[in-house]
C-alpha cells in the first residue's frame, strides 16, 4: 500500500470512527445531539444570509452596478474566482460590521481597477485579524496623531481608559499598518515603567489606504 493510500485509509477510518461515536452519543441521549445540530443549522442560516446581504448592500454604495457584480461573479479568470472564493470565506468569518464594509470597498476596487495594489491586497489578506477595537484604535491614533518636531515621527496622547491602545499599536506594527521609529540621533528608548505608553510611530501606505476607507 502506498503512503498516499495509507493516509487516505487512515482518514476514512477516523471519519468512520467519528461517525460511529456521534451516533452512539446521539442514541444515548435520545437524539439530543441531532436536534442540537439541526437547530444550529436553522438558526445560523439566517445569520449567514444576513452577512452576504450586508456585503451586497455595501457594494451598492460603491457605484458598482448589478451587471458589473454579475459579470465579476461569473468571470472565468482564475484570479477573479480565487478572489471571490476568498471574499466569501472572509465575509463569513467577519466578526464585526466594519470588516464587511471594508471587504465591499476592496471588492469594488477589484472590479473597477481589475486588481488591488500591494497595500489593498495586504489589507484584504489580513482583514480577519482585526477586531472592532483594532479599527477604532487605529482610526483614533491616525486621526489625532501629533508630529514630534525633533524627529518627524508621530505620537498620540492616551486618554483615560485607553491603555489597551498600546497593545493595539504593537499589533498594528506587526501587520505593517504602522511602523516603529528607527534608532537614530533623535530617538531615545522609553524608561521602563509599569505604565503603558504609546511608542513613537510612522505610517505606511497601508495606513493611508485603511484610513481612507474608514
Buried (B, 14 or more C-beta within 10 A) or exposed (E): EEEEEEEEEEEEEEEEEEEEEEEEEBEEEEEEBBEEEEEEEEEEEEEEEEBEEBBBEBBEEBEBEEEBBEEBEEBEEEEBBEBBEBBBEBBEEBEBEBBBBBBBBBBBBBBEEEEBEEBBBBBBEBBBEBBEEBBBBBBBBBEEBEEBEEBEBBBBEBEEEBEEBBEBBEBBBEBBBBBBBEEEEBEEEEEEEEEEBBBBBBBBBBBEBBBEBB
